[in-house]
């Protein structure tokens, strides 16, 4: 399947151009308005005059998902006339938890019989995908899934299955996660937060540091190559060894996994390594952002520099942003020794 | 490539296993009663699983406990034992409650002090349904927890079917589970769709749904793999369709075209026509909108002679578990050759062109359909086949 469009909402704005600009610019200090330094999405990013009526009741989580999905669709330049052939897959780790806690506020403040039906219906995980479907009038299969480990990778597998079976010609496949107050508190207590605001993706440490982020990425995946082609998604594998060398590895190290030492093996392949978590922050669904970066590199034939180059193990990092002949990129996430996923992207 | 259903397991208010469930529904037993597992002023009857079997009961992880109880029965039925590390095993399970961090005690403490003991968060992180089942079985294939509200269970089964057909795994654990919880009880109450009495799907005087809890698990396998392992199959999962309404967050599209497309896709996937279907296990929640739309669609697709029922009168609406519990009932009914009465039905609704079965009814055929509709406008249907 082909990547025909990308939409993104992240700490530095909205749209693939903003993301490309951020990849070129490099690191920025995270915001320090909450309990922890974090890459938060500002409210100004989540307004859109053309959609304001349709998302007037939508919460932050749904808005992030809607804007990135609508942008991915628009970015593809494709008009899907057969709406039953357009599917949607939204993967998330935590869903719209801020709305869930707001609903709990209602229960605690007003009692079981006096809660808001609007808050309840927006607290359901699949509300965001429902907004996307209603706005784009997509009638194909629509699935929201929740995973902590391999959310985006499983979403890609499902998208590939739907396209291969002929259920869909196009699938909007993405991730979204938000950072609410309770989650910030949990992150502060459970994670090793980088006080200097710097994620260190290549330290491969057994106690890695993180800077939590939030946002959403959607990619439009299509059966046929479109006019705005970013590349092709090849094989997606679990638990397999790397048998041939790509032009670049993009790795999901951001301090959210206790198994970042496992990435040290990648060094042995003598292939350039990159990872862009310092651009968008630490997220369980961060793989989608790195996937978007990889797709952008394939399309532009440019390798973006790694932002922090602290490199204690001598990995062959991408140290400058420059034109590069990129035919194949492997996006890698390792959760445990036996769970290594490889998403193969091809020009 | 045909896909075999090699094992089924169920736990619901009607019983701790398939045998107890079938016995209860055969006798028309309905275990709805006021909530007993937490305090609430809401008077609505619910269908609770009383005395969860001790070996599966884990405090703070009720949905997971229900899933593991049904999983054990399904694995036994399939002749499988954990771990399944020798196979390429996928896990696809639906839920709603287990996907949300909604522990009220934890949040009350957090509101007071800005901090709280994180034990409920730890349990939540360990309680992702598909991940925890995959981990317990040492499963190495794809793993998804589907959170498509009330169609989660049916969609989970359909997704597992796609994986097997695409060759991502040889065996899949598919189904769903959900618990009765104060948060959805308050939420459904606020939407005004909970009934003060036992639900009456498709009845003229129906007044809403009753929440329930439970789990249904199917073990499904590629036929070539199953034949090598066991021999002759008796049931197949033959088709799946899923379409969106693109209409409203909580109400079904009035013309029911999303559901109709889902059913027609499931039929074409199974390479059958409506006349091949011997009964439909309908979503049938007992709400005004759902039953009117669904009844019209079933009539349109299958004609006015179709045998159909809702089993929610025996289990309540088990949300993310509903589609899978109903898939288990559907599979069992095909094997046993009968379907139960549509509990709660007394008077025909003039707005619904067809009437559900009102007594335990023999069935004679090889194919059945199970449907689910959901918040967010999801519609899903599967076709199950007796070999």
Interface residues (C-beta under 8 A of the other chain):
Chain A: X83 X84 X88 X94 X95 X97 X100 X101 X103 X104 X105 X106 X107 X108 X111 X112 X113 X115 X116 X117 X120 X121 X122 X123 X124 X125 X126 X127 X129 X130 X131 X133 X134 X136 X137 X138 X139 X140 X141 X142 X143 X144 X145 X146 X147 X148 X149 X150 X154 X157 X158 X160 X161 X162 X164 X165 X167 X182 X185 X186 X189 X190 X238 X239 X338 X339
Chain B: X40 X41 X42 X96 X99 X100 X101 X102 X104 X107 X108 X110 X111 X114 X115 X116 X118 X121 X125 X128 X130 X131 X140 X141 X142 X143 X144 X145 X146 X147 X148 X149 X155 X159 X162 X163 X165 X166 X168 X182 X183 X185 X186 X187 X188 X189 X190 X191 X192 X242 X243 X244 X245 X246 X247 X248 X249 X250 X258 X261 X265 X374 X375 X376 X377 X378
